[in-house]
């Protein structure tokens, strides 16, 4: 067992027009019980008071670095931060979220204890006031698992998820593997990167504690999605499915691509109904414009990982989706 060391940990925060939330975010980083940090704040061409706030932090705390650049997008900002980082380990935050004071201590401690390359924790969905929304959140048990087991959990269970901010990873996994955020996508840039990172890791540590508060606003990309973002989602699912196949996880990859798209389409249908069918989702897409496999293959892929009760729910969802397709 490897004893806890004192490696430098880099925290990258991509930021755009976040004057309302950025102090809460940065303050939560600087309040960490683990002190050996490098905080890289990447301003993506903000037009509000954000740039000045970032410079203030950089002036008063030598651990903070502020990077200012033209507005290109959050994927580019994360890559810029990754390339500027010097820490042995790295994590990423969203600028409107905040972490608990023991996030680094527990995540890094698990990595040291397990001699792993990556750690993943649970989290809370919270609203504007910081109240927990009670949504389904990952349920993890403290464990160290192999890369292949972590991949299976990623693909078939709500455990790891494809978010950036509930992970801590050895930076060389990303740098040496050429793993970067896709700058040609507007949304869903995290998912494939983290599946690649998990695939490249020797082992992954699970930390059951909810160490991060994920703020949900009504206009979040998680809830509202346009055609471009939906296409980004399909591309991401295809990339993950392809790598899963390469790694010998064919059934798991097919399940992930099918179940995630089904869930996304159901969410869009709910929004469409709630808006009085003003979203324009009704009869907008053909099946193969969204799903990677035909209807029968999609159903079989999802059924391969489900039990009796879940299968009935899936059949009902499939019927609803078929009605909505062209």
Secondary structure, 3 states (H helix, E strand, C coil): CCCCCCCCEEEEEEECCCCCCHHHHHHHHHCCCCCCEEEEEEEECCCCCHHHHHHHHHHHCCCEEEEEECCCCHHHHHHHHHHHCCCCEEEEEECCCEECCCHHHHHHHHHHHHCCCEEEEEEEEECCCCCECCCCCCCCCCEEEEHHHHHHHHHHCCCCCCCCCCEEEEHHHHHHCCCCCCCCCCCCCHHHHHHHHHHHCCEEEEEEEEEEEEECCCCCCCCCCCHHHHHHHHHHHHHHHHHHHHCCCHHHHHHHHHHHHHHHHHHHHHHHHHCCCCCCCCCCCCHHHHCCCCHHHHHHHHHCCCCHHHHHHHHHHHHHHHHHCC
